[in-house]
Amino acid sequence: MRVCAVELRDNAANICILQQDNDVFDIPDCRQQRFTIGNVNDNEQLKEFQFAFFKLMEDYKVDRVVIAERISNGKHAAKMSTFKLEAALQLSNDYNVDLVPLSVFKQWIKRSPPPIEFKHTGLKPFQEQAFLNAYYYLSH
């Protein structure tokens, strides 16, 4: 199975594609690691974001999209722009989009860290959370 995990921050979607075949994980090379949008209140920009994202999913034959859940209220609440980006991804007719529950993820990742240190994955530092979410989803 091949998944694309997404971490939403501000006006950006940081992604990591991870594949699992039997018990072997593989991080395929990908032409894009981040999608940014200038104005999440602009319908055209949201549509362009959505189109570009799902075109990448199609090109890389991704089976499922996984989005890291964010805190919606309180001191550490996520920005509203991230929820608009999430909605744009969840409205896909062609892909299953799942949310990774934050509380379950944090507990699980402490007990079952990835077998490789992140710095040895070849991914960019801003992709770490997306990588961990993809690993969690495929391992869980």
Secondary structure, DSSP 8 states (H G I E B T S, - for coil): -EEEEEEEETTEEEEEEEEEETTEEE----S-SEEE-S-TT-HHHHHHHHHHHHHHHHHTT--EEEEE----SSTT---HHHHHHHHHHHT-SSSEEEEE-HHHHHHHHHHS--SS-GGGS---GGGHHHHHHHHHHHH-
